Amino acid sequence: MEQPDDSRSVDAAPSNESRDDDPLIRDVPVPRRCCSARFNLAFLMFLGISVVYGLRVNLSVAMVAMVNASQPAPGLNGSCPLPAGLGNASQKLEQPDGTPQYPWDAETQGWLLGAFFFGYMCTQIPGGYLSGRYGGSRLLGLGVLVTAALTLLTPPAARRGPRWLFALRALEGLAEGVTIPAMMSMWARWAPPLERSQLISLSGNGANFGAFLAMPLTGFLCQALGWPAVFYLCGVAGCLWAVLWFLLVWDDPRAHRRISKEERDYIVAAVGHQGGGHGWSVPVLSMVTSVPLWAIVVTQMCSNWSFYTQLTSLPTYMSNMLHFDLKANGFLSALPYLAAWLTATLTGFVADRLIERRALSVTAVRKLFTLTGMLFPAVFLLALAYAGCSPALTVAFLTLTSATAGTSGSGVFMNQIDIAPRYAGFLLGITNTFGTVPGVVAPIVTGYFTEDHTMEGWRKVFWVSAGVNLSAAVIYTLFGSGEVQPWALPREDEEAREGRTA
């Protein structure tokens, strides 16, 4: 009879020789999860990722208030008819007297919304390398702290002009770029293989939760206090989180001051030598020629296209085309991220359960959740393209798109730690660098398609996103893998493997 989770043991592999595609499994009791050091780390990391994504997305909603004067008149240029009783469009964006507004056109807005990613893509690989070499806790904390401090400068930068704001947002991206690779490097040391999906999902899903929280909160603050208050409050929140992080977090479970001996022994035994940092040199040539790694790179680029399109441009669509007021715009724009957060968190537990029970291999689990996270959103994006001016259908299809996309969180988005645990942070830096390209390009393309504010232009935006998603599904299904790659094994493991196959 199966024992409860708190007393369950991790069974040893059934054969005398462990397979390369098996997780690292040890015959060690599994300590309780509730209030454990590893799940406390996941929760604190979840809060930090929520903060940085809130800092990233707040401009998307605030932009609607910042450029209110430049919005087209309702009912013109192909937008939806103004709902009865709404009155003049200027009423929906009322702010306190004296709040500045700017006449930025759609192209300028697209560049400003994409500016963050110009900096973000530059520090992914250095951040992944340094966190893998030295540990990720300080790098992650500093990334959040500097991003939050720079966010406080947004209102004065906007007053000086779009070029100043573009430069500031690029600097914020430069600081934040180290955070996600540092997170993955930490989990290479902290996450037992049979808990990887749930721990990484719990922490990484701060991205969806941060977007969900920031959008309605930004809309409320813009109308209650004016859009500058958004950046002041978000910046302060990030600084406070960083203080907690530096006080409570350690890079390695062996150095943690408050972890139980039982939990420390479990993590160290389960992770094994794969949890150690890598040296100064990394097998770059082997990485460049690795087909499974390129499958992750291409799939993340394709998936991020639709994600970043929604993250940066959805509030503008809801406001300019469907004429939601700013409060409703923020709340309804946030619903898809709530759905994605719930789905991704749930599938993290399901994925680990499938691997633990050996119902599917790691490769099969990653492909299953990636496939569902690409195909279903493509279908709903095509439906969204023809939802027209129906607010109910628009919100429903957007929510279904994000909810089903959330399943890929247990697929391709944690695949780096499967194929190369020792280099997980460095690989995530590589894949995130490529994956950030859509963050730069998608808002600009969206601005180009929608410069006339027509529904036909937005239809092209959704068609392109759906097509890119379908491409990702095909590529990852053909070339993805969940096996530890030979070039990622420590030298002694590689020699032992060659001896077994000789």
Salt bridges, closest charged atoms under 4 A:
GLU2 OE2 - ARG353 NH2 3.09
GLU2 OE1 - ARG357 NH2 3.12
ASP5 OD1 - ARG8 NH1 2.02
ASP5 OD2 - ARG33 NH1 3.94
ASP5 OD1 - ARG353 NH1 3.89
GLU17 OE1 - ARG500 NE 3.70
ASP20 OD2 - ARG497 NE 2.88
ASP21 OD1 - ARG19 NE 2.88
ASP22 OD1 - ARG19 NH2 3.08
ASP22 OD1 - ARG358 NH1 3.48
GLU172 OE1 - ARG169 NH1 3.51
GLU176 OE2 - ARG56 NH2 2.88
GLU195 OE2 - ARG33 NH2 3.38
GLU195 OE1 - ARG38 NE 2.70
ASP252 OD1 - ARG254 NE 2.99
GLU263 OE2 - ARG38 NH1 3.01
ASP265 OD2 - LYS261 NZ 2.80
GLU356 OE2 - ARG8 NE 2.79
GLU356 OE1 - ARG353 NH1 3.58
ASP418 OD1 - ARG196 NH1 3.83
ASP418 OD2 - ARG366 NE 2.53
GLU456 OE1 - ARG459 NH1 3.01
ASP493 OD2 - HIS273 NE2 2.59
